[in-house]
Amino acid sequence: MTVHLVKLQQAPDLVDRVYRALLDAISDGSIAPGARLTQEDIAARLAVSRQPVLQALRLLKKDGLVVDAPGRGVVVAPLDAAWIAQVYEVRGALDVLAARLAAGRRAVLDPKLVDTGRRAARGRSIPAMVEADIAFHDAIYAASGNPLIGASARLHWVHLRRFMGAVLQQSRQREALWDEHAAIAEAIARGDADGAVRLIDHHGRQASENLLARLPDVLDQQARKGSR
């Protein structure tokens, strides 16, 4: 397996940077489900010592993104359809609650969120697309006025990053997603709680259905990539 990882410079936050590098590679499919990860290999590829790699792998294991492998090291956890559906159910409930509360406050989301998302959708960076999507939804959580919504959602975003990355690699409707985001923001700003809820609920359901429909092709593609 050939994995492209950019070398990192030493820094106080090196564990976080190693974690982020691995999370991005797992999320965009560069490291496929089932791929074995060892401290030695990752440390060599990132040009860092084994200690921050060990700590980063522990964090990934805690998040459920890697699991113990027979023998040495860990492997990237598989993408499971049932788990994906459950994660999206929770995200959908949080999104609906946040949108209703934000609309009740007539919150105005920063237009730059949608502009950034559209630019990312026209580009080729899967991590940039995922980060733009997360930033938009985080803004709605913040606008709801209930900090528990964002805190609860962040528990699941680490998995959503990965699922979203898998779909965005093949999606031809990346910009259309931002038309939906823009419509949601507009409904919230004018205080249309029912409209905002309807739009964000549809948005979440479509995202879940699209992912589950594409999952077999995504898994096949990533398996071929991992076997190279």
C-alpha positions as CSV (number, residue, x, y, z in Angstrom):
1,M,0.0,0.0,0.0
2,T,1.4,3.4,-1.0
3,V,0.1,6.2,1.2
4,H,1.0,9.9,0.6
5,L,1.5,11.8,3.8
6,V,3.2,15.2,4.0
7,K,6.2,15.4,6.4
8,L,5.5,17.5,9.5
9,Q,7.8,19.8,11.4
10,Q,8.3,19.4,15.2
11,A,5.9,21.6,17.2
12,P,4.3,21.6,20.7
13,D,1.0,20.5,19.2
14,L,2.6,17.6,17.2
15,V,0.2,15.0,18.6
16,D,-2.7,17.0,17.3
17,R,-1.1,17.5,13.9
18,V,-0.3,13.8,13.6
19,Y,-3.9,13.0,14.6
20,R,-5.2,15.4,12.0
21,A,-3.0,14.1,9.2
22,L,-4.2,10.6,9.9
23,L,-7.8,11.7,10.3
24,D,-7.7,13.5,6.9
25,A,-6.1,10.5,5.2
26,I,-8.7,8.2,6.6
27,S,-11.5,10.6,5.8
28,D,-10.6,11.2,2.2
29,G,-9.9,7.5,1.5
30,S,-6.1,7.8,1.1
31,I,-5.9,5.2,3.9
32,A,-8.6,2.7,3.1
33,P,-10.8,0.7,5.6
34,G,-8.9,-2.3,6.7
35,A,-5.4,-0.8,6.0
36,R,-2.9,-1.7,8.7
37,L,-1.2,1.2,10.5
38,T,2.1,0.8,12.5
39,Q,3.9,3.4,14.5
40,E,7.2,2.8,12.7
41,D,5.7,3.4,9.2
42,I,3.7,6.5,10.1
43,A,6.6,8.0,12.0
44,A,8.9,7.5,9.0
45,R,6.3,8.9,6.6
46,L,5.6,12.0,8.7
47,A,9.3,12.4,9.8
48,V,8.4,12.4,13.5
49,S,9.2,10.3,16.5
50,R,7.1,7.3,17.5
51,Q,5.8,8.9,20.7
52,P,3.4,11.4,19.1
53,V,2.3,8.7,16.6
54,L,1.5,6.4,19.5
55,Q,-0.6,9.0,21.2
56,A,-2.4,10.0,17.9
57,L,-3.3,6.3,17.3
58,R,-4.7,6.0,20.8
59,L,-6.9,9.0,20.1
60,L,-8.1,7.5,16.8
61,K,-8.8,4.2,18.6
62,K,-10.8,6.0,21.3
63,D,-12.8,7.7,18.5
64,G,-13.5,4.3,16.9
65,L,-11.6,5.1,13.7
66,V,-9.0,2.4,14.1
67,V,-9.2,-1.0,15.9
68,D,-6.6,-3.5,17.1
69,A,-5.1,-5.7,14.4
70,P,-3.9,-9.3,14.8
71,G,-0.3,-9.2,15.7
72,R,1.1,-5.7,15.7
73,G,-0.5,-2.3,15.0
74,V,-4.0,-1.3,14.2
75,V,-6.2,-1.3,11.2
76,V,-8.6,1.4,9.9
77,A,-12.2,0.5,11.1
78,P,-14.6,-0.6,8.3
79,L,-17.4,1.6,7.1
80,D,-20.6,0.1,8.4
81,A,-23.9,0.9,6.8
82,A,-26.0,0.4,10.0
83,W,-23.6,2.6,12.0
84,I,-23.7,5.3,9.4
85,A,-27.5,5.3,9.4
86,Q,-27.6,5.6,13.2
87,V,-25.1,8.5,13.2
88,Y,-27.1,10.4,10.7
89,E,-30.3,9.8,12.7
90,V,-28.6,11.5,15.7
91,R,-27.2,14.3,13.6
92,G,-30.6,14.9,11.9
93,A,-32.3,15.3,15.3
94,L,-29.7,17.8,16.5
95,D,-29.8,19.7,13.2
96,V,-33.6,20.0,13.4
97,L,-33.5,21.2,17.0
98,A,-30.7,23.7,16.2
99,A,-32.4,25.1,13.1
100,R,-35.7,25.6,15.0
101,L,-34.1,27.4,17.8
102,A,-31.9,29.5,15.5
103,A,-34.9,30.5,13.4
104,G,-36.7,31.5,16.6
105,R,-33.9,33.9,17.2
106,R,-33.8,35.0,13.6
107,A,-30.1,34.3,13.6
108,V,-28.1,35.6,10.6
109,L,-25.3,33.2,9.6
110,D,-22.1,34.6,8.1
111,P,-22.5,34.6,4.3
112,K,-18.8,33.7,4.0
113,L,-19.7,30.2,5.2
114,V,-21.7,29.5,2.1
115,D,-19.2,31.3,-0.1
116,T,-16.3,29.2,1.3
117,G,-18.4,26.1,0.8
118,R,-19.1,26.8,-2.8
119,R,-15.4,27.5,-3.5
120,A,-14.5,24.2,-1.8
121,A,-17.1,22.3,-3.8
122,R,-15.5,23.6,-7.0
123,G,-12.1,22.5,-5.9
124,R,-10.5,19.1,-5.4
125,S,-9.7,19.0,-1.7
126,I,-12.0,16.6,0.1
127,P,-10.9,17.8,3.5
128,A,-11.7,21.4,2.5
129,M,-15.2,20.3,1.5
130,V,-15.8,18.5,4.7
131,E,-14.5,21.3,6.9
132,A,-16.7,23.8,5.1
133,D,-19.8,21.6,5.7
134,I,-18.9,21.2,9.3
135,A,-18.3,24.9,9.8
136,F,-21.8,25.6,8.4
137,H,-23.6,23.2,10.7
138,D,-21.5,24.3,13.7
139,A,-22.7,27.9,13.0
140,I,-26.3,26.7,13.2
141,Y,-25.6,25.0,16.5
142,A,-24.0,28.1,17.8
143,A,-26.9,30.3,16.6
144,S,-29.3,28.0,18.4
145,G,-28.2,29.5,21.7
146,N,-28.0,26.0,23.3
147,P,-24.3,25.0,23.7
148,L,-25.3,21.4,24.4
149,I,-26.3,20.9,20.8
150,G,-22.8,21.7,19.4
151,A,-21.1,19.7,22.2
152,S,-23.3,16.7,21.4
153,A,-22.8,17.0,17.7
154,R,-19.0,17.1,18.0
155,L,-19.1,13.6,19.4
156,H,-20.3,12.4,16.0
157,W,-18.5,14.7,13.6
158,V,-15.3,12.7,13.7
159,H,-17.3,9.8,12.1
160,L,-19.3,12.1,9.8
161,R,-16.1,13.5,8.4
162,R,-15.2,10.1,7.2
163,F,-18.6,9.2,5.8
164,M,-18.9,12.6,4.0
165,G,-15.4,12.2,2.6
166,A,-16.2,8.8,1.1
167,V,-19.3,10.2,-0.7
168,L,-17.7,13.5,-1.8
169,Q,-15.0,11.6,-3.7
170,Q,-17.7,10.5,-6.2
171,S,-20.4,13.1,-5.8
172,R,-21.4,15.2,-8.8
173,Q,-23.7,17.3,-6.8
174,R,-21.3,19.1,-4.5
175,E,-22.4,22.6,-5.4
176,A,-26.1,21.6,-5.1
177,L,-25.5,20.9,-1.4
178,W,-24.6,24.5,-0.9
179,D,-27.8,25.7,-2.6
180,E,-29.5,23.7,0.1
181,H,-27.3,25.3,2.8
182,A,-28.1,28.7,1.5
183,A,-31.8,28.1,1.6
184,I,-31.5,26.8,5.2
185,A,-29.6,30.0,6.2
186,E,-32.2,32.2,4.5
187,A,-35.1,30.4,6.3
188,I,-33.4,30.8,9.6
189,A,-32.7,34.5,9.1
190,R,-36.3,35.3,8.3
191,G,-37.6,33.4,11.3
192,D,-39.3,30.7,9.3
193,A,-38.8,27.9,11.8
194,D,-41.0,25.3,10.1
195,G,-39.3,26.0,6.7
196,A,-35.9,25.8,8.2
197,V,-36.7,22.5,9.9
198,R,-38.2,21.1,6.7
199,L,-35.2,22.1,4.7
200,I,-32.5,20.8,7.1
201,D,-34.4,17.6,7.7
202,H,-34.6,16.9,4.0
203,H,-30.9,17.9,3.6
204,G,-29.9,15.4,6.3
205,R,-32.1,12.6,5.0
206,Q,-30.8,13.0,1.4
207,A,-27.2,13.0,2.7
208,S,-27.8,9.7,4.5
209,E,-29.6,8.1,1.6
210,N,-26.9,9.2,-0.9
211,L,-24.2,7.8,1.3
212,L,-25.9,4.4,1.9
213,A,-26.6,4.1,-1.9
214,R,-23.0,4.9,-2.8
215,L,-21.4,2.9,0.0
216,P,-20.8,-0.4,-2.0
217,D,-19.0,1.5,-4.8
218,V,-17.0,3.5,-2.3
219,L,-15.9,0.4,-0.4
220,D,-14.9,-1.3,-3.6
221,Q,-12.9,1.7,-4.8
222,Q,-11.1,2.1,-1.5
223,A,-10.4,-1.7,-1.3
224,R,-8.7,-1.5,-4.7
225,K,-6.7,1.6,-3.6
226,G,-5.6,-0.1,-0.4
227,S,-4.4,-3.2,-2.2
228,R,-2.0,-1.3,-4.5
